[in-house]
Amino acid sequence: MATGYYSPISYQVPPSEDGWLLKTLLQKRMGVSRKLLSRLKMTDQGIMLNGERVYISVRVNAGDTVEIRMEQETSEDILPQPVPFEILYEDEHLLVVNKAAGMIVHPTHGHYTDTLANGVVYYWAQKGEQYRFRPVHRLDQETSGVLVIAKNPYSHQHISEQMIAGTVDKRYNAWVHGVPAVPSGDIDGPIDRDPAEPHRRIVTPDGYPSLTRYVVKEVYPGAAMVELKLESGRTHQIRVHMGSIGCPLIGDGMYRHWLYGKAELERVAGLDAGEQAELERVAELDAGEHAELERVAELDAGEQAELERVAELDAGEQAELERLAELDAGEHAELERVAELDASIPRQALHAVRLSFQHPVLHTELVFEAPLPPDLALLQAKLRQAPVADADIVQIKGEIP
């Protein structure tokens, strides 16, 4: 239940707007949405003109002071919990944090505690403040970096509108396997759910328009550090797009390097006739039996799906599979290098390094940068110290526009 009002957001009417309808001024000059306007009209102090409550049908005069006040809110469904987090900036309208890798932003089914939301709500409660937890955008659980939280619906609306208009500049650093064939460019590939595995995303012609701009910043033996700018905000967008050009993120267990799949095919293709028959039997189990099998055999979801697919091949397809699945010596060596890098970090090597936008009330340009977390700093140091000639470590000065 609301217990009061937040500080007012004020606007002084200039001579050029003398005689305007208050409703027009609220929408055109103060940027109040229709939804928020309806809420403000329902409260005693929501819309004030020179300190008095008025109807939005009145006309304003030059020099008048218009104020809007929003009722205080809380996130009653979020348990306050002392979860530590790093603050980059805070005022009465915004909270900007450096989210740690492994931290879920908002409670979800099965994850009701130990989230960023739990920690933020606790932090506000300790200060005696009331706000509803309103993240303006999202970061994957294992992605670290800058995250913006709005403290009221007006701030949330204005930053969201900037995101839709493409004026919010979101920059990421990613460390990837391989080196993009072109040092800088755009990845323009529609993204949608993978029909076979709905929790994953794929590039598909029928997907939602998605655009990622990138520039290679450092090149190492068999890997690179890439700076990326998102022009859209699809789930897993950077991870899917970089994988689509043959440069999956180091440490990404969901969108793994293609050599892992080929190695698994090689293992499956080497089964004898009796093992193949057993494989076909396993593939025909129902959901409950699969769950039990996974518990006993410790197969992960990807391996189980691969077993089912391979088991359905006919004899000719099996023979072709055996031919294609054989890793050559170079691929074996490359897979060892890929696996070693993936083992060096327990999550995808992705960091939201920079975010800039216009303050929703002050209208000043804000720029926030999140320092590199220890795990990524160690990975970068390891890549820079690779036992090769210095000429193989290249730093590039290119920039994304």
TIVO-223583 format. One line per 10 residues: number of its first residue (from 0); their letters; for each residue z, y, x of C-alpha. Coordinates in steps of 0.5 Angstrom, whole numbers, m for minus. Layout:
<sites>
NUM = A = Z/Y/X | ...
</sites>
This chain:
<sites>
0 = MATGYYSPIS = 0/0/0 | m2/7/3 | 4/11/5 | 1/18/6 | m5/21/9 | m8/22/16 | m9/28/19 | m15/32/15 | m22/33/18 | m24/40/17
10 = YQVPPSEDGW = m30/44/16 | m31/52/16 | m37/54/12 | m42/58/16 | m46/64/12 | m52/60/12 | m49/55/7 | m46/61/3 | m47/58/m5 | m48/51/m3
20 = LLKTLLQKRM = m45/46/m8 | m39/43/m5 | m42/36/m6 | m48/38/m2 | m44/40/4 | m40/34/4 | m46/29/4 | m50/34/8 | m46/37/13 | m40/33/14
30 = GVSRKLLSRL = m43/26/13 | m39/23/8 | m42/17/5 | m42/16/m3 | m37/10/m2 | m32/15/1 | m34/20/m3 | m32/16/m9 | m25/14/m6 | m23/21/m4
40 = KMTDQGIMLN = m24/24/m11 | m19/19/m13 | m14/21/m9 | m9/28/m10 | m11/31/m3 | m18/27/m2 | m22/34/m2 | m19/40/m1 | m22/47/m1 | m18/53/2
50 = GERVYISVRV = m12/48/1 | m13/47/m6 | m16/41/m10 | m22/42/m13 | m28/39/m16 | m34/37/m12 | m39/41/m17 | m36/48/m15 | m40/52/m10 | m37/54/m3
60 = NAGDTVEIRM = m37/61/0 | m38/63/7 | m31/62/11 | m28/57/6 | m25/51/9 | m26/45/7 | m22/39/8 | m22/31/7 | m16/27/7 | m16/19/7
70 = EQETSEDILP = m10/15/5 | m7/11/11 | m8/4/11 | m6/m3/14 | m9/m10/15 | m4/m13/11 | m7/m20/12 | m7/m19/20 | 0/m22/23 | 3/m17/28
80 = QPVPFEILYE = 3/m20/35 | 5/m18/42 | m2/m20/45 | m4/m16/51 | m10/m12/52 | m13/m6/56 | m14/1/53 | m20/5/55 | m19/11/50 | m15/13/44
90 = DEHLLVVNKA = m14/19/39 | m13/19/32 | m20/17/30 | m22/12/35 | m19/6/40 | m23/4/45 | m21/m3/49 | m23/m7/55 | m23/m14/51 | m22/m20/56
100 = AGMIVHPTHG = m26/m26/56 | m23/m32/52 | m20/m27/47 | m23/m27/39 | m23/m20/36 | m21/m22/29 | m18/m28/26 | m22/m33/23 | m21/m40/20 | m17/m44/25
110 = HYTDTLANGV = m15/m38/29 | m10/m34/26 | m6/m31/32 | m7/m29/39 | m13/m25/37 | m15/m18/39 | m13/m16/32 | m6/m19/32 | m5/m15/39 | m8/m8/36
120 = VYYWAQKGEQ = m4/m9/29 | 3/m10/33 | 1/m4/38 | 0/1/32 | 7/m2/29 | 11/m1/35 | 8/6/35 | 10/7/28 | 3/8/26 | m1/5/20
130 = YRFRPVHRLD = m9/4/21 | m13/m2/18 | m16/m6/24 | m24/m4/24 | m28/m6/30 | m35/m2/30 | m38/m8/33 | m37/m15/36 | m37/m19/42 | m37/m26/43
140 = QETSGVLVIA = m30/m30/45 | m32/m31/52 | m36/m24/53 | m31/m19/56 | m32/m11/56 | m32/m5/52 | m30/m5/44 | m30/0/39 | m25/0/34 | m25/6/28
150 = KNPYSHQHIS = m18/8/25 | m21/10/19 | m27/9/14 | m30/16/16 | m30/14/24 | m33/7/22 | m38/10/18 | m41/15/23 | m41/10/29 | m44/5/25
160 = EQMIAGTVDK = m50/10/23 | m51/11/30 | m52/4/31 | m57/3/26 | m61/9/28 | m61/7/35 | m57/12/39 | m51/8/41 | m52/6/48 | m50/m1/50
170 = RYNAWVHGVP = m50/m4/57 | m49/m11/59 | m48/m14/66 | m50/m21/66 | m51/m26/72 | m57/m31/71 | m60/m38/74 | m66/m36/77 | m70/m29/77 | m74/m26/72
180 = AVPSGDIDGP = m81/m26/73 | m82/m19/72 | m76/m14/75 | m76/m10/69 | m78/m11/62 | m77/m12/54 | m75/m19/51 | m78/m18/44 | m77/m25/41 | m74/m26/33
190 = IDRDPAEPHR = m68/m29/33 | m65/m34/27 | m61/m40/27 | m63/m47/30 | m64/m51/24 | m62/m57/28 | m55/m54/30 | m54/m48/26 | m48/m45/30 | m54/m44/35
200 = RIVTPDGYPS = m59/m39/35 | m66/m39/38 | m72/m35/38 | m77/m37/33 | m83/m33/29 | m79/m33/23 | m73/m30/26 | m70/m23/25 | m73/m18/30 | m69/m17/36
210 = LTRYVVKEVY = m70/m13/42 | m67/m13/49 | m69/m9/55 | m67/m11/62 | m68/m9/69 | m66/m14/75 | m60/m10/79 | m59/m16/85 | m63/m22/87 | m59/m28/90
220 = PGAAMVELKL = m62/m35/92 | m64/m38/86 | m60/m33/81 | m60/m26/79 | m55/m20/77 | m59/m17/71 | m57/m10/67 | m59/m11/59 | m59/m6/54 | m59/m8/47
230 = ESGRTHQIRV = m64/m5/42 | m61/m10/36 | m55/m14/35 | m56/m21/33 | m51/m26/35 | m52/m29/42 | m58/m24/43 | m57/m24/50 | m56/m31/52 | m62/m33/47
240 = HMGSIGCPLI = m66/m28/50 | m65/m29/57 | m65/m37/56 | m72/m36/53 | m75/m33/59 | m72/m39/63 | m66/m35/66 | m60/m38/62 | m53/m34/64 | m49/m38/69
250 = GDGMYRHWLY = m43/m41/66 | m46/m42/59 | m44/m48/56 | m48/m47/49 | m55/m45/52 | m55/m49/58 | m60/m49/64 | m66/m54/62 | m65/m58/68 | m59/m61/64
260 = GKAELERVAG = m63/m63/58 | m68/m67/63 | m62/m70/67 | m60/m73/60 | m66/m75/58 | m67/m79/65 | m60/m82/64 | m62/m85/57 | m69/m87/59 | m66/m91/64
270 = LDAGEQAELE = m63/m96/59 | m65/m103/58 | m67/m106/52 | m60/m108/50 | m58/m101/51 | m63/m98/47 | m62/m103/41 | m55/m101/41 | m57/m94/42 | m61/m94/35
280 = RVAELDAGEH = m55/m98/32 | m50/m92/34 | m55/m87/31 | m55/m90/24 | m48/m89/24 | m45/m84/18 | m41/m78/19 | m34/m81/19 | m37/m86/24 | m40/m81/29
290 = AELERVAELD = m33/m78/29 | m29/m84/31 | m35/m86/36 | m34/m79/39 | m27/m80/40 | m27/m86/43 | m33/m85/47 | m32/m77/49 | m39/m75/47 | m40/m68/46
300 = AGEQAELERV = m44/m65/40 | m50/m64/44 | m50/m71/47 | m50/m74/40 | m55/m70/38 | m60/m73/44 | m58/m80/43 | m60/m80/35 | m67/m76/37 | m68/m81/43
310 = AELDAGEQAE = m66/m87/39 | m72/m85/33 | m78/m86/38 | m83/m91/38 | m85/m96/44 | m90/m91/46 | m86/m85/46 | m80/m88/50 | m85/m90/55 | m87/m83/55
320 = LERLAELDAG = m80/m80/55 | m79/m85/62 | m85/m82/65 | m83/m74/63 | m75/m75/65 | m76/m77/72 | m73/m71/76 | m76/m70/83 | m72/m69/89 | m73/m61/88
330 = EHAELERVAE = m70/m61/81 | m64/m66/83 | m63/m61/89 | m64/m55/84 | m59/m58/78 | m54/m59/84 | m54/m52/85 | m54/m50/78 | m48/m54/76 | m44/m52/82
340 = LDASIPRQAL = m45/m44/80 | m43/m46/72 | m37/m50/75 | m35/m43/79 | m34/m39/72 | m31/m42/66 | m35/m38/61 | m42/m34/60 | m42/m29/66 | m43/m23/61
350 = HAVRLSFQHP = m40/m17/61 | m40/m11/56 | m40/m6/62 | m42/1/59 | m42/4/52 | m44/11/50 | m44/15/43 | m42/21/39 | m35/22/37 | m35/22/29
360 = VLHTELVFEA = m31/28/29 | m31/32/35 | m39/31/36 | m38/30/43 | m42/25/47 | m37/19/50 | m38/15/55 | m34/9/57 | m34/4/62 | m30/m3/63
370 = PLPPDLALLQ = m29/m5/70 | m31/m12/72 | m26/m17/71 | m23/m22/76 | m27/m28/75 | m34/m24/75 | m32/m20/81 | m31/m27/84 | m38/m30/82 | m41/m24/85
380 = AKLRQAPVAD = m38/m24/91 | m40/m32/92 | m47/m30/90 | m47/m24/95 | m44/m29/101 | m49/m35/100 | m51/m38/107 | m58/m35/107 | m61/m29/111 | m59/m22/109
390 = ADIVQIKGEI = m66/m21/107 | m65/m26/101 | m60/m22/98 | m64/m16/95 | m61/m10/91 | m66/m6/86 | m65/1/84 | m69/1/78 | m66/3/71 | m67/2/64
400 = P = m69/8/60
</sites>
